[in-house]
Amino acid sequence: MDQLYILSERLVKNVSMQYQRYLAKNIDWSEHLIGIRGSRGVGKTTMMLQHIRHNKWSSQVALYVSLDHMWFASHSILELVEYHYTHGGKYLFLDEIHRYRNWMQELKNISDYYPDMYVVFTGSSLLQIDNAIADLSRRCISYMMQGLSFREYLLFSNLVQWESFPLEQILNEHTSIAVRLNSELHVLPYFAQYLREGYYPFYWANKTTYQARLQHVISTIIDVDIPQAKPIEFETLYKAKQLLSALAGLVPYTLNISDLCKTIGITRNQLLRLLNLLERSSLIRKLYAEQSGIQSLGKPKKILFENTNLMYALSPSTDSGTIRETYFCNQLSLTHTLAMPNKGDIVVDNQFLFEVGGHGKGYKQIKGITNSWVVADDIETGFGNKIPLWLFGMMY
């Protein structure tokens, strides 16, 4: 037990306070049970440690533990809570909670039996966390952490500190915003770099090994997280890796079930199951037709990767159009709903239509459609209904 307190003190003491993720200021830390979801490597652990250090809590008051520690092989979370509570503890931060077998039931017990204990837990295996948090909804406040926005990437790179802008403000004021921001920093060279690397904060730990670490993250999700959450055969996991490699060269991929089944060598039901697992693991994104009703019962119309860094890690060559659409959807998905329209590339909140392309992209595909915009790459500033692609990275 003492070792857990020693490790907590050490980690809190050594965590950098230079920059904090966007979510830190959005969380209502006064809630008694908080769940933080997010893909591997997006910074959940660091955010919790920073919160402890910011409040200057000792480990006797606020204890951080990772559930993959060997102590939990022969002890329970409830044992830890009882000891921590009876020795003056008030806050408990549980990391990687999906590594612990009976975590959901024990969190319910903590909520019932220790009502004045504050518990924050994180999970990287979205497959398990999503269903469990729904079951805990009466007790738990849930948050989703995404990887670095382009705005955060510039901040973490010690370049500029810019405020964020909601979508409506970007649509209405994009020219003046872009002119002001580019007067402080010409963003395009950094934007090209961000698309390749930097979505995951561990980029700054060792830039030279970033791609290798990201490939390891992908393999861990497929080989460890998915089997932990769902009974699945080894051969199916191998097919999942084949599917990702195939999609890396094809997306934005308007889904043809038959062709993709032949390419991978699986049945239709197996393919749809794999696509669902990969999306829930934050590796890909499925886009459905606009106003398609209950999405989970329908076939997706297009497949994208969750972020552009994954694409570069999986394929030596990527299509520029693929990269643009993937980035655009990634940056808007945190607070908006996305769908595939009949005309144009992406419809947002069933209200705003966007055509995404290079610097010379015109209005032909969306001509005469109200609430429509061209999103253009390789331009610093736009005019009228033509908006720079990079600017959508300022939303969080």
C-alpha positions in Angstrom: 0.0 0.0 0.0 2.8 2.5 0.9 4.3 2.0 -2.5 1.1 3.3 -4.2 1.4 6.5 -2.1 5.1 6.9 -2.9 4.5 6.5 -6.7 1.6 9.0 -6.6 3.8 11.6 -4.9 6.6 11.1 -7.4 4.4 11.3 -10.4 2.6 14.4 -9.2 5.9 16.1 -8.3 7.4 15.4 -11.8 4.4 16.3 -14.0 5.0 19.4 -16.1 2.6 22.3 -15.5 3.6 24.3 -18.5 0.6 23.5 -20.6 -2.8 21.9 -20.0 -5.2 20.3 -22.3 -8.5 22.0 -23.3 -10.6 19.6 -21.2 -9.0 20.6 -17.9 -10.9 23.8 -17.7 -14.2 22.3 -18.9 -14.5 19.6 -16.3 -16.7 20.3 -13.2 -14.2 18.9 -10.7 -16.8 19.3 -7.9 -18.7 16.2 -9.0 -18.2 13.1 -6.8 -17.8 10.6 -9.7 -16.2 11.7 -13.0 -15.4 9.5 -15.9 -12.9 10.6 -18.6 -12.9 8.6 -21.8 -10.4 9.0 -24.6 -8.1 7.1 -26.9 -4.7 5.9 -25.8 -2.1 8.7 -25.6 -4.3 11.8 -25.7 -3.2 13.0 -22.2 -5.7 11.8 -19.7 -3.1 10.7 -17.1 -1.2 14.0 -17.3 -4.3 16.0 -16.9 -5.2 14.2 -13.6 -1.7 14.6 -12.2 -1.7 18.3 -13.1 -5.0 18.8 -11.3 -3.6 17.2 -8.1 -0.4 19.3 -8.3 -2.4 22.5 -9.1 -4.4 22.1 -5.9 -1.2 21.2 -3.9 -2.7 18.1 -2.5 -0.5 15.5 -0.8 -1.0 11.8 -1.7 -2.6 11.4 1.8 -5.4 13.7 0.5 -5.5 13.0 -3.2 -4.1 9.6 -4.4 -3.4 8.7 -8.0 -3.1 5.0 -8.9 -3.0 3.1 -12.2 -5.1 0.0 -12.2 -2.5 -1.9 -14.1 -0.2 -1.9 -11.0 0.6 -5.3 -9.6 -1.0 -4.4 -6.3 -4.4 -4.9 -7.8 -3.6 -8.5 -8.7 -4.4 -9.4 -5.1 -6.3 -6.4 -3.8 -9.5 -4.6 -4.7 -10.4 -1.0 -5.4 -12.7 -1.1 -2.4 -9.8 -2.1 -0.1 -7.9 0.9 -1.4 -10.8 3.2 -0.9 -11.4 2.0 2.7 -7.8 2.6 3.6 -7.5 5.9 1.9 -10.8 7.2 3.4 -10.0 6.1 7.0 -6.6 7.7 6.7 -7.9 11.1 5.7 -8.1 10.7 2.0 -10.7 12.8 0.1 -9.8 12.4 -3.6 -9.0 9.3 -5.6 -7.8 9.2 -9.2 -8.1 5.9 -10.9 -6.2 5.5 -14.2 -6.7 2.8 -16.9 -9.7 1.5 -15.0 -10.7 -0.9 -17.8 -7.6 -3.0 -16.7 -9.6 -4.0 -13.5 -12.1 -6.7 -13.9 -15.0 -5.6 -11.7 -14.5 -1.9 -11.8 -18.1 -0.8 -12.6 -19.7 -2.6 -9.7 -17.1 -1.3 -7.3 -17.5 2.3 -8.5 -21.2 1.9 -7.7 -20.4 0.7 -4.2 -18.0 3.6 -3.7 -20.7 6.0 -4.8 -23.2 4.4 -2.3 -20.9 3.8 0.7 -18.5 6.7 0.5 -20.7 9.6 -0.6 -18.1 12.3 0.4 -15.3 10.7 -1.5 -14.4 12.3 -4.9 -13.4 9.8 -7.5 -12.1 10.5 -11.1 -11.4 7.6 -13.4 -10.1 7.2 -16.9 -10.3 4.5 -19.5 -8.6 4.1 -22.8 -10.6 1.1 -24.0 -13.6 3.0 -25.3 -15.2 -0.3 -26.1 -15.7 -1.1 -22.4 -16.0 2.4 -21.1 -18.9 3.6 -23.3 -21.3 0.9 -22.1 -20.3 1.1 -18.5 -20.6 4.9 -18.3 -24.1 4.6 -19.7 -24.9 2.2 -16.9 -23.4 4.6 -14.4 -25.2 7.6 -15.8 -27.2 8.4 -12.7 -24.0 8.6 -10.6 -21.3 9.7 -13.1 -20.5 12.7 -15.1 -18.7 11.7 -18.3 -16.2 13.6 -20.5 -14.5 12.7 -23.8 -10.9 13.8 -24.4 -9.8 14.2 -28.0 -6.2 14.5 -29.2 -4.5 17.9 -29.7 -6.2 20.4 -31.9 -4.1 22.4 -34.3 -4.4 25.3 -31.8 -3.1 23.2 -29.0 -0.3 21.9 -31.2 0.9 25.4 -31.8 0.7 26.1 -28.1 2.6 22.9 -27.1 5.3 23.9 -29.7 5.9 27.2 -27.8 4.9 29.2 -30.9 1.7 31.1 -30.1 -1.1 31.1 -27.5 -4.4 31.7 -29.3 -8.0 31.6 -28.1 -10.5 29.1 -29.5 -13.4 30.0 -31.7 -16.8 28.3 -32.0 -17.9 27.1 -35.5 -20.4 29.9 -36.0 -17.8 32.6 -35.3 -15.4 31.0 -37.8 -18.2 30.9 -40.4 -19.1 34.6 -39.9 -15.7 36.1 -39.1 -13.1 33.8 -40.7 -11.3 36.5 -42.8 -10.7 38.9 -39.9 -9.7 36.0 -37.6 -7.3 34.5 -40.2 -5.7 37.8 -41.0 -5.1 38.6 -37.3 -3.7 35.2 -36.5 -1.4 35.1 -39.5 0.0 38.5 -38.6 1.5 36.8 -35.5 2.5 33.5 -37.2 2.4 32.1 -40.8 0.7 28.9 -40.0 0.9 26.8 -43.2 4.3 25.2 -42.6 3.3 24.2 -39.1 -0.1 22.9 -40.3 1.6 20.5 -42.7 3.7 19.2 -39.8 0.7 18.8 -37.5 -1.1 16.7 -40.0 1.8 14.2 -39.9 2.6 14.3 -36.2 1.6 15.9 -33.0 -2.1 14.9 -32.6 -1.0 12.8 -29.6 0.9 14.7 -26.9 3.5 12.0 -26.5 5.0 13.5 -29.7 7.0 15.9 -27.4 8.5 13.1 -25.3 10.6 11.9 -28.2 9.9 13.2 -31.7 12.1 10.7 -33.5 10.2 7.7 -32.2 6.7 9.2 -32.6 5.6 7.1 -35.6 6.9 3.9 -34.0 5.0 4.6 -30.8 1.8 5.4 -32.7 2.1 2.1 -34.5 2.4 0.5 -31.1 -0.7 2.2 -29.9 -2.6 0.9 -33.0 -1.4 -2.6 -32.3 -2.3 -2.5 -28.6 -5.8 -1.4 -29.4 -6.3 -4.3 -31.8 -4.4 -7.0 -29.9 -5.3 -6.0 -26.3 -8.2 -3.6 -26.0 -10.6 -5.2 -28.5 -10.2 -8.8 -27.2 -10.6 -7.6 -23.6 -14.0 -6.0 -24.6 -15.4 -8.5 -27.0 -14.8 -12.2 -27.6 -13.0 -12.4 -30.9 -10.9 -14.8 -32.8 -7.2 -14.3 -33.6 -7.9 -14.5 -37.3 -10.5 -11.7 -37.0 -7.9 -9.5 -35.3 -5.5 -10.2 -38.2 -8.3 -9.2 -40.6 -8.7 -5.9 -38.6 -5.1 -5.0 -39.3 -5.6 -5.9 -43.0 -8.7 -3.7 -43.1 -6.9 -0.7 -41.6 -4.0 -1.1 -44.1 -6.5 -1.3 -47.0 -8.4 1.7 -45.8 -5.2 3.8 -45.4 -4.8 3.7 -49.1 -8.5 4.1 -50.0 -10.2 6.6 -47.7 -12.2 8.8 -48.1 -13.8 5.5 -49.0 -17.4 5.5 -50.2 -18.2 2.1 -48.8 -18.7 -0.8 -51.2 -19.4 -3.8 -49.0 -18.9 -6.5 -51.6 -15.6 -5.1 -52.9 -14.1 -4.6 -49.5 -15.2 -8.1 -48.3 -13.4 -9.6 -51.3 -10.3 -7.5 -50.6 -10.0 -8.6 -47.0 -11.5 -12.1 -47.4 -14.4 -11.8 -44.9 -18.2 -11.9 -44.9 -20.5 -8.9 -44.9 -21.4 -9.4 -41.2 -17.7 -9.7 -40.2 -16.9 -6.5 -42.1 -19.6 -4.5 -40.4 -18.6 -5.9 -37.0 -15.0 -4.9 -37.6 -15.9 -1.4 -38.7 -17.9 -1.0 -35.6 -15.1 -2.2 -33.3 -12.5 0.0 -35.0 -14.8 3.1 -34.8 -15.5 2.5 -31.1 -11.7 2.1 -30.6 -11.2 5.6 -32.1 -9.3 4.3 -35.1 -11.8 5.1 -37.8 -14.8 7.3 -38.3 -18.0 6.2 -40.1 -20.1 8.8 -42.0 -23.8 8.0 -42.7 -26.1 9.6 -45.2 -27.7 12.9 -44.1 -30.9 12.3 -42.0 -30.4 8.5 -42.3 -32.4 7.7 -39.1 -30.9 5.2 -36.7 -27.3 5.1 -37.8 -26.4 1.9 -36.0 -28.9 -0.1 -38.1 -27.8 1.3 -41.4 -24.7 0.9 -43.6 -22.2 3.8 -43.4 -21.6 5.7 -46.6 -18.0 6.7 -46.1 -15.1 5.6 -44.0 -12.4 8.0 -42.7 -9.6 7.6 -40.2 -10.1 9.2 -36.8 -7.1 11.5 -37.3 -4.5 12.2 -40.0 -1.6 11.0 -37.8 -3.0 7.4 -38.0 -3.0 7.6 -41.7 0.7 8.6 -42.0 1.6 5.8 -39.5 -0.2 3.2 -41.5 0.7 4.2 -45.1 3.8 5.6 -46.7 1.7 7.5 -49.2 -1.5 9.3 -48.5 -3.9 11.2 -50.7 -4.2 14.9 -50.1 -8.0 14.9 -50.4 -8.1 12.1 -47.8 -6.0 14.0 -45.4 -8.1 17.2 -45.8 -11.4 15.5 -45.1 -10.0 13.4 -42.2 -8.6 16.6 -40.5 -11.8 18.6 -41.1 -14.0 15.8 -39.6 -11.7 15.2 -36.7 -11.6 18.8 -35.5 -15.4 19.3 -35.8 -16.5 15.9 -34.4 -15.9 16.9 -30.7 -18.9 19.2 -30.5 -20.8 18.7 -33.8 -22.5 15.9 -35.7 -21.3 15.0 -39.1 -23.0 13.3 -42.1 -22.5 12.7 -45.8 -24.7 14.8 -48.0 -26.0 14.3 -51.5 -24.0 17.3 -52.7 -20.8 18.5 -51.2 -18.5 16.5 -48.9 -19.7 17.0 -45.3 -22.8 18.4 -43.7 -22.5 19.5 -40.1 -25.4 19.5 -37.6 -27.8 18.9 -40.6 -27.4 22.6 -41.2 -24.0 23.6 -42.7 -22.7 22.2 -45.9 -19.0 22.0 -46.7 -16.9 21.2 -49.8 -13.3 20.4 -48.9 -10.4 20.7 -51.3 -7.2 22.4 -52.3 -6.4 26.1 -52.7 -8.1 26.3 -56.1 -11.4 24.6 -55.0 -14.4 26.3 -56.4 -18.1 26.4 -55.6 -19.4 24.2 -58.5 -20.5 21.3 -56.3 -22.4 23.5 -53.9 -23.6 26.2 -56.2 -26.9 27.8 -55.2 -27.1 25.9 -51.8 -27.7 28.2 -48.8 -25.4 27.8 -45.7 -22.6 26.3 -47.8 -18.9 26.9 -47.7 -15.7 25.9 -49.5 -13.0 24.7 -47.2 -9.6 25.2 -48.9 -6.2 23.9 -48.0 -2.9 25.8 -48.7 -4.4 29.3 -48.1 -3.7 31.5 -45.2 -6.9 33.6 -45.4 -10.2 33.2 -47.2 -12.9 35.5 -48.5 -16.6 35.3 -48.6 -17.7 31.6 -48.3 -14.2 30.2 -48.8 -12.5 29.4 -45.5 -8.9 28.1 -44.8 -8.8 24.5 -43.8 -6.3 25.1 -41.0 -8.7 27.6 -39.2 -11.0 24.7 -38.2 -8.2 23.6 -35.9 -8.9 26.6 -33.6 -12.2 25.2 -32.3 -10.9 23.7 -29.0 
